[in-house]
Amino acid sequence: MREVLVARLDGAGDVLLAGPAVRAIARSARVTMLVGPAGEEAARLLPGVTEVRVWSCPWVLGDPPPVRRTEIDALADGLAGFDEAVVLTSFHQSPLPLALVLRMAGVPRIAGASVDYPGALLDVRLRPGETLEEDQPEPERMCAIAEAAGYPLPPDDDGRLHVRLPAPLPEPVADVVVHPGAAVDARRWPAGHAAEAVRRLVGEGWRVAVTGGPGERELTAQVAGDHALDLGGRTSMAELAAVIAGASATVVGNTAAAHLAAAVGTPVVSLFAPVVPAVRWRPYRVPQVLLGDQDAPCRGTRARECPVAGHPCLASVRPDDVVAAVRRLTRPSVPLTGPLTEEIPA
């Protein structure tokens, strides 16, 4: 089989969204994924991935490492021998720096989407806004890049997100999972709001688990309080996927846990800050209620810290709104109230 390198160098959520494109390529090739440190666990969960390589990319990461020639040379040496590379990017990223390294490695065929003239760096080029539609979900954008490279999604693939789950839990640990953290502050619902929502959900009889990474233990403890199961820092990404799979709904912002929920088919109350477009990064093809002011002044800024005093896009979402959305997703006969942006059915 052909040896194909698939690159997606940023967050875990972006790697999860690459899943359908990876499966399309894996139908006729052996896939090695090149990811950033935050994407390693996610890449290992994707069906179709045979090997994972990790590299901290200085032109993609929000906290980039310095550029050192020795490290670039080592990367190029390590990428020699691939038959082809498919560079998956978002609209604001360029495949060209990595394509240059891949050319240095001797990779003979490289595909990517580039606004800028690629010269000799790309053999297959999609032009955003011309041969590539930009206002579409990220999984579909990445599938379009893979298809242009000769790897269409096969008819028997449903095109949804999927992950490899560990052995199933003996029994579900929660009815509702609340995941209050996010990779950047601008995408986090206020912790006080989340804690009150947890209290009200438990008061209505739901078993609630609060989840988060190792660096979010203080946050999850605050949100869980004495009411809910605090799993902050206690699960791998695979274990988090299993916890979410056993729940009836997940309450989460625009972060990787939302895409894990989509991958296991658990409905999502999506607290979505519009710093990036919801049409591209909302939970993909899963029942959901999208909450948050999508026309807020921060819209489209890609801000990491909220640029508007008071964080109004998400602070305006009340705990009662989230509880009502959970009811709507778990009990379809219950009407929705509050600042509903859009509801996506099953």
Backbone hydrogen bonds, N-H to C=O, Kabsch-Sander energy under -0.5 kcal/mol:
donor,donor_aa,acceptor,acceptor_aa,energy
2,R,28,S,-0.7
4,V,2,R,-0.7
4,V,30,R,-2.5
5,L,84,E,-2.5
6,V,4,V,-0.5
6,V,32,T,-2.9
7,A,5,L,-0.5
7,A,86,V,-2.3
8,R,34,L,-2.4
15,V,11,G,-1.8
16,L,12,A,-2.4
17,L,13,G,-2.1
18,A,14,D,-0.8
18,A,15,V,-0.7
19,G,16,L,-1.6
22,V,18,A,-2.4
23,R,19,G,-2.5
24,A,20,P,-2.0
25,I,21,A,-2.0
26,A,22,V,-2.6
27,R,23,R,-0.9
27,R,24,A,-0.6
28,S,25,I,-1.5
29,A,25,I,-0.5
30,R,2,R,-3.1
31,V,29,A,-0.6
31,V,48,G,-0.6
32,T,4,V,-2.3
32,T,30,R,-0.5
33,M,51,E,-2.7
34,L,6,V,-2.4
35,V,33,M,-0.6
35,V,53,R,-2.6
36,G,8,R,-0.6
39,G,36,G,-1.5
40,E,37,P,-1.0
43,A,39,G,-2.5
44,R,40,E,-1.9
45,L,41,E,-0.6
45,L,42,A,-1.2
46,L,42,A,-0.6
46,L,43,A,-1.1
49,V,46,L,-1.6
50,T,31,V,-2.6
50,T,48,G,-0.5
51,E,31,V,-1.3
53,R,33,M,-3.3
55,W,35,V,-2.7
57,C,55,W,-0.9
60,V,57,C,-1.1
61,L,57,C,-1.8
68,R,66,P,-0.6
71,E,68,R,-0.5
72,I,68,R,-2.1
73,D,69,R,-2.8
74,A,70,T,-2.1
75,L,71,E,-2.3
76,A,72,I,-2.5
77,D,73,D,-2.5
78,G,74,A,-2.1
79,L,75,L,-1.2
80,A,77,D,-0.9
82,F,79,L,-1.1
83,D,3,E,-2.0
84,E,3,E,-1.3
85,A,109,R,-2.1
86,V,5,L,-2.9
87,V,85,A,-0.5
87,V,111,A,-2.8
88,L,7,A,-2.6
88,L,86,V,-0.7
89,T,87,V,-0.5
93,Q,90,S,-1.8
99,A,95,P,-2.4
100,L,96,L,-2.3
101,V,97,P,-1.6
102,L,98,L,-2.6
103,R,99,A,-2.3
104,M,100,L,-2.2
105,A,101,V,-1.6
106,G,102,L,-0.5
106,G,103,R,-1.3
107,V,102,L,-2.4
111,A,85,A,-2.3
112,G,124,V,-2.1
114,S,112,G,-0.5
114,S,126,L,-2.3
121,L,118,P,-2.4
123,D,110,I,-2.6
124,V,110,I,-2.0
126,L,112,G,-2.0
129,G,132,L,-3.2
130,E,127,R,-2.6
131,T,127,R,-1.3
132,L,127,R,-1.5
136,Q,134,E,-2.3
138,E,280,R,-2.6
140,E,137,P,-0.6
141,R,137,P,-2.0
142,M,138,E,-2.5
143,C,139,P,-2.0
144,A,140,E,-1.9
145,I,141,R,-1.5
146,A,142,M,-2.2
147,E,143,C,-2.8
148,A,144,A,-2.2
149,A,145,I,-1.4
150,G,147,E,-1.7
151,Y,146,A,-2.3
157,D,154,P,-2.0
158,D,156,D,-0.5
164,R,45,L,-3.1
165,L,163,V,-0.6
175,D,207,R,-2.4
176,V,207,R,-2.2
177,V,249,A,-2.2
178,V,176,V,-0.5
178,V,209,A,-2.8
179,H,177,V,-0.5
179,H,251,V,-3.0
186,A,304,R,-2.6
187,R,184,V,-1.5
188,R,185,D,-2.0
194,A,190,P,-2.1
195,A,191,A,-2.6
196,E,192,G,-2.0
197,A,193,H,-2.4
198,V,194,A,-2.3
199,R,195,A,-2.2
200,R,196,E,-2.2
201,L,197,A,-2.6
202,V,198,V,-2.6
203,G,199,R,-2.0
204,E,200,R,-1.2
204,E,201,L,-0.5
205,G,202,V,-1.7
206,W,201,L,-2.0
208,V,206,W,-0.6
209,A,176,V,-2.1
210,V,229,L,-3.1
211,T,178,V,-2.1
211,T,209,A,-0.5
216,E,213,G,-2.1
217,R,214,P,-0.7
220,T,216,E,-2.8
221,A,217,R,-2.3
222,Q,218,E,-1.9
223,V,219,L,-2.4
224,A,220,T,-2.9
225,G,221,A,-2.2
227,H,224,A,-1.8
228,A,224,A,-1.7
229,L,208,V,-2.4
230,D,228,A,-0.5
231,L,210,V,-3.1
231,L,229,L,-0.8
233,G,212,G,-3.0
234,R,231,L,-2.3
240,L,236,S,-2.5
241,A,237,M,-2.3
242,A,238,A,-1.7
243,V,239,E,-2.4
244,I,240,L,-2.6
245,A,241,A,-2.4
246,G,242,A,-1.3
247,A,244,I,-1.5
248,S,175,D,-3.1
249,A,175,D,-1.2
250,T,267,P,-2.0
251,V,177,V,-3.2
252,V,250,T,-0.6
252,V,269,V,-2.3
253,G,179,H,-0.7
254,N,271,L,-0.7
255,T,253,G,-1.8
258,A,255,T,-1.6
259,H,255,T,-0.8
259,H,256,A,-0.6
260,L,256,A,-2.1
261,A,257,A,-2.2
262,A,258,A,-1.8
263,A,259,H,-2.0
264,V,260,L,-1.5
265,G,261,A,-0.7
265,G,262,A,-0.6
266,T,261,A,-2.3
268,V,287,P,-2.3
269,V,250,T,-3.3
270,S,268,V,-0.8
270,S,289,V,-2.7
271,L,252,V,-2.4
271,L,269,V,-0.7
272,F,270,S,-1.3
272,F,291,L,-2.2
273,A,271,L,-0.7
276,V,273,A,-0.9
280,R,277,P,-1.2
281,W,277,P,-1.8
282,R,278,A,-2.2
285,R,283,P,-0.6
288,Q,344,I,-1.9
289,V,268,V,-2.2
290,L,342,E,-2.5
291,L,270,S,-3.2
291,L,289,V,-0.6
292,G,339,P,-0.6
293,D,313,C,-1.8
294,Q,292,G,-1.0
296,A,293,D,-1.3
299,R,296,A,-2.1
300,G,274,P,-2.8
301,T,298,C,-2.1
302,R,275,V,-2.2
311,H,308,V,-2.0
314,L,311,H,-1.0
315,A,311,H,-2.8
316,S,312,P,-1.4
317,V,314,L,-1.8
318,R,316,S,-0.6
321,D,318,R,-0.6
322,V,318,R,-1.5
323,V,319,P,-2.4
324,A,320,D,-2.5
325,A,321,D,-1.9
326,V,322,V,-2.4
327,R,323,V,-2.4
328,R,324,A,-2.3
329,L,325,A,-2.2
330,T,326,V,-2.0
331,R,327,R,-3.0
334,V,331,R,-2.8
340,L,338,G,-2.4
341,T,290,L,-2.2
342,E,290,L,-0.9
344,I,288,Q,-2.5
